[in-house]
């Protein structure tokens, strides 16, 4: 049997047959320019079947390992939940929102704690505060409730 015959018999492309031989498929004689490959199908067929079985077994083993790992993680999370070691997402979100609000308020208070600022200095301070808050929380000044500009009793309202 030649390489072309093998490809036709199994519905393989020539490239796939070459890949199989690179992977160790048995053959009688390697072909070359003007010389066809000599292949013994009686040796190739069992080799190919074993290769497919090994691939399927390896795939099944990987799937089974992933499944066992996932189940073990689920059990660990359930135990941690029962022992009170997990914090519900709602509580974490509420805590972070409160912390973010506190940070905003403290940043807003900075301006009122620095007396004697010129209008230009006050604007630079506001800009620096706005940049800091935006960097911390992703909030943008246009999302804030208001930003006073009259110079009197200037406390920024960050929401």
C-alpha positions in Angstrom: 0.0 0.0 0.0 1.3 3.5 -0.8 0.9 6.7 1.1 -1.7 7.9 -1.4 -3.6 4.6 -1.1 -3.6 4.9 2.7 -4.8 8.5 2.5 -7.7 7.5 0.2 -8.6 4.4 2.2 -8.9 6.4 5.5 -10.1 9.7 4.1 -6.9 11.5 5.3 -5.1 14.3 3.6 -1.5 13.8 2.4 -0.5 16.2 5.1 -2.3 14.3 7.8 -0.6 11.1 6.7 2.8 12.8 6.9 1.9 14.0 10.4 1.1 10.4 11.4 4.4 9.2 10.2 6.2 12.0 12.0 4.3 10.7 15.1 5.6 7.2 14.7 3.2 5.4 12.4 4.8 2.1 11.1 5.9 1.8 7.5 8.0 -0.7 5.5 9.9 1.8 3.4 10.0 5.6 3.3 9.3 7.1 -0.1 11.1 9.8 -1.8 11.3 11.5 -5.2 9.9 9.0 -7.7 9.6 6.3 -5.0 6.3 5.7 -3.3 6.0 4.8 0.4 5.5 1.2 1.2 3.1 0.7 4.0 1.7 -2.4 5.5 -1.9 -1.7 6.5 -1.9 -4.7 8.9 0.6 -2.8 11.1 -0.8 0.7 10.5 -4.4 0.0 11.4 -3.7 -1.4 15.0 -1.2 1.5 15.6 -3.8 4.1 14.5 -6.5 2.5 16.6 -4.3 2.5 19.7 -3.3 6.1 19.1 -7.0 7.1 19.0 -7.8 5.1 22.1 -4.8 6.7 24.0 -5.9 10.2 22.9 -9.5 9.4 24.1 -8.3 8.0 27.4 -6.0 11.0 28.0 -8.9 13.4 27.2 -11.2 11.4 29.6 -8.6 11.5 32.3 -8.1 15.3 32.0 -11.9 15.8 32.1 -12.2 13.5 35.1 -9.4 15.3 36.9 -11.0 18.7 36.2 -14.4 17.4 37.4 -12.9 16.0 40.6 -11.0 19.3 41.3 -14.2 21.3 40.8 -16.2 19.1 43.1 -13.4 19.4 45.8 -13.5 23.2 45.5 -17.3 23.2 45.8 -17.1 21.1 49.0 -14.4 23.4 50.4 -16.6 26.4 49.7 -19.6 24.8 51.3 -17.6 24.0 54.4 -16.2 27.5 54.6 -19.7 28.9 54.2 -21.0 26.7 57.0 -18.1 27.7 59.2 -18.9 31.4 58.5 -15.6 32.0 56.7 -17.2 33.5 53.6 -18.6 37.0 53.3 -21.6 37.5 51.1 -21.0 39.6 48.0 -23.8 42.0 49.0 -21.9 42.7 52.3 -18.6 43.3 50.5 -20.2 45.6 47.9 -21.9 47.6 50.8 -18.6 47.8 52.7 -16.7 49.1 49.6 -19.4 51.6 48.8 -19.2 52.9 52.4 -15.4 53.1 52.3 -15.5 54.9 49.0 -18.0 57.4 50.4 -15.7 58.0 53.4 -12.7 58.6 51.1 -14.6 61.0 49.0 -15.8 63.0 52.1 -12.2 63.1 53.5 -10.8 64.3 50.2 -13.6 66.9 49.9 -12.7 68.2 53.4 -9.1 68.9 52.5 -9.9 72.1 50.7 -11.7 73.6 53.7 -8.7 72.7 56.0 -6.3 74.8 54.0 -6.9 78.5 54.7 -5.7 81.4 52.6 -5.7 79.8 49.2 -6.0 82.0 46.1 -8.6 81.2 43.6 -6.0 79.6 41.3 -4.6 77.5 44.2 -8.1 76.4 45.2 -8.9 75.3 41.6 -5.6 73.4 41.4 -6.4 71.7 44.7 -9.9 70.8 43.4 -8.4 69.4 40.3 -5.9 67.3 42.2 -8.7 66.0 44.5 -10.9 65.2 41.5 -8.0 63.3 39.8 -7.3 61.4 43.0 -10.9 60.4 43.5 -11.2 59.4 39.8 -8.0 57.3 40.1 -9.3 55.6 43.3 -12.8 54.8 42.3 -13.2 55.3 38.6 -15.7 58.1 39.3 -15.5 61.1 37.0 -16.2 64.7 38.2 -19.3 64.8 35.9 -20.8 62.0 38.0 -20.6 64.0 41.2 -23.6 65.9 42.5 -22.0 69.3 42.4 -18.7 71.1 42.5 -19.0 74.7 43.9 -17.1 77.5 42.2 -18.0 80.7 44.1 -15.0 80.5 46.5 -17.3 80.8 49.6 -17.8 77.8 51.8 -16.3 75.6 49.2 -16.9 72.0 50.1 -17.3 69.7 47.2 -20.1 67.2 47.3 -18.9 63.9 46.0 -22.1 62.1 46.4 
